[in-house]
Structures are given as structure tokens and as C-alpha cells.
Amino acid sequence: MRNRFPGMVTAVAVSTVQVRLAGGQLMTAAITADSARELDLAEGASVLVLVKSTEVAIAVGEVQRISIRNHLLGTIEAVEHGAVMSTVRVALDGGETATAVITRDAAEDLGLASGGRVTALVKSTEVSVALP
């Protein structure tokens, strides 16, 4: 099946930026080449990595063979359930913390609870890079 959407084609060159977190885990960001130039990114530069919590998915255990580039292993610190959404705070291996906001149904289906081992998944296109 084909999806057809009317519009204009705009060419945008994309760069991937790999960032080693303080704890050693690696994150990949896909940003425009113009943004990489404007930020004057160079190997060894200090940057901030920003991810909106609603763009973080949670998988129980380790994940293999998936197109999502960022697999951040960790242990659940806390799960807070709201009426519809749940907030999952994950202590990443190495010391950082990631927060995911997922549906309450998903959190309950996965049996998420403090102490559980999970992988926080983030598409590289959802990772922003900024200068400190």
C-alpha cells in the first residue's frame, strides 16, 4: 500500500552525532548538517543531550534487532501512575537518569516496578543536542 501526500521536496542534509554520556553509554542524535555546523560540533566537545520524556519508550530487559539506535540500560527507580499516563524514572547504568512518560496500560502490561531491569529506547531523530 502506498501513502500519497501532496507537497514539495526539500533536501536536508542530516548528520549523526554520537555522544558518550558521563556514565559511558553512547547516544546517537540525528540532526541537520546545518545545525552541526552552527553548533561548531567537534570531537571531544561538551554538549547537552535533550530528549522529551514522551519520546522515551520502555522495554523489559535488553532489546536486540530494532531500528531504534539508542538503547539505554538501567533499573527502574520509580513508577508513578496517573489516570491515563505513567511516569517511569530509570537509573541508567553509569549514573544518569532517564524519564519516560508512557500509557498506564503499557506500564501495567509490562509489569513495571521499582528495581526492574529495563531498556530506555529513543529514536536518534528525537535526540536534541545543545551547548552547555
Stockholm file with secondary structure:
# STOCKHOLM 1.0

chainA/1-132         MRNRFPGMVTAVAVSTVQVRLAGGQLMTAAITADSARELDLAEGASVLVLVKSTEVAIAVGEVQRISIRNHLLGTIEAVEHGAVMSTVRVALDGGETATAVITRDAAEDLGLASGGRVTALVKSTEVSVALP
#=GR chainA/1-132 SS CCCCCCCCCCCCCEEEEEEECTTSCEEEEEEEHHHHHHTTCCTTCCCEEECCGGGCEEEESCCCSCSCCEEEEEEEEEEEECSSEEEEEEEETTSCEEEEEEEHHHHHHHTCCTTCEEEEEECGGGCEEECC
#=GC SS_cons         CCCCCCCCCCCCCEEEEEEECTTSCEEEEEEEHHHHHHTTCCTTCCCEEECCGGGCEEEESCCCSCSCCEEEEEEEEEEEECSSEEEEEEEETTSCEEEEEEEHHHHHHHTCCTTCEEEEEECGGGCEEECC
//
